[in-house]
Amino acid sequence: MSYKVVFHIDWDDDKILNMALGNIENLIKDPSATDSEIHLVSNGNSVRLFRTEFCEENISRIRSLHSNGVRFCLCSNSLIKLHFKRENMIEICEVVPAGIIELCKLQAAGCAYIKP
């Protein structure tokens, strides 16, 4: 069985990011979740968690999950509002025009919505 899932974070809180990463790791480990489509969408203040200088403790987990097919999406509107530059974010993150629109698209495409 495969799942289509979108994890959504919007708070600048390491605990929430760690919970989301743990949930994703558990999903990937489950034999029933082979070939799942997994996304994490970050908008609002949570985009700070993906700045290279702030994510030292999580960067290896994020890269490992990405290498297992997890897509990490950052909201461009949030980056602009918070004056964060793309080049200061983890390189594997994808910048989408609007996090809320990405969430709507993914849910319309059948993704389950998870808010850790």
N, C-alpha and C positions, 0 to 999 in steps of 0.2 A: 504494500500500500504506500502511496505517497501523499504528502500533505502540501497544501499551499498556505503559507503563514506569513503574516506581517507583524513584527514586533514594533511597537511605537514608544519612543521615549521623548519627553519634552521638558524634563526637569534637569537642571545642572546638579546631578547627585550621583556620585560614584557608586552608591549602594544600588541605585536603580539600574545603572549600566551593568554592574556585576551580576545582578539578578537576571537581566535580559541575556547576557552572555552565557550564564549558567543554564538558563532555560533552553537556549539554542544548542549548547553543547549536549544537553540531555536528549534533545530531540534528534540530533544527528547520530548519537550513540544507539538509539533505539532501532533494533532490526526491522521493526514495522514501518520505519520512516525512510526507507531507501528511496532515492530519487526525489526527495522532497524539494519544493521550491521555497526558500526561506529569505526573507527580507527584513532588514531593520531600518526604520525610518526615524531620523532624528530631526526635530525642529525646535524652535524656541531656544531657550538658554542651553539646552542639552548639547547643541552643536559644539560648545566649548570642550566637551569631553573627548572630542576627536581632533583637537589641536595637538600637533606633535609634542609640544612641550608639556602638555597636561596628561598625556595618556601612557606614560612610560610603563606603568605596571600592567596595563591591559593590551599593549600593542601586539605582543606575541599571540595572545588569545584571539584578537581581532584578525590578525593576518592568517592564523591557522583556520579560523572559521571561514574567512574569505577563500582560502585555498580549497575548502570543502564546498564551495559554491554559494556561500551566504553573501548576499548583496547588501552593502551598507550605503544608505542614501542620506545625504545631508541637504537640508532646505536652503536654497540660495537666498530666499528672502531673509531668513534668520542670519545667515552669514553677513549679508549686507547691513542689516539692522545693527548687528553687534560689531561691525567693522572688522570682521575676520577675513583674511585673504585665503583663497583656495590653496596657495602654495604653503600655507602654514598648517594645513590639515593632513591627516594620514593619507598617503598617496592612493591607497586602494579604495577610499571612499568616493562614491559617485555623487556629484552635486546635481540635484533635481531642481527645477524652477520653483516649486512650492511643495513643501512637505505635506500639507493638507490635501492637495490635489493628488499627490502620489499615493497617499493613503486611500483616497476615494477610488482611484484607478485600480489599485491592487485588490481592494475589497470587491469592486465590481467584477474583477477577473476571477473571483472565487477564493481569495485569500481569507483565512480566519484571522481575526484581529485580536492580538494579545497586547495587553498593557501591563507590563510588570510594575 
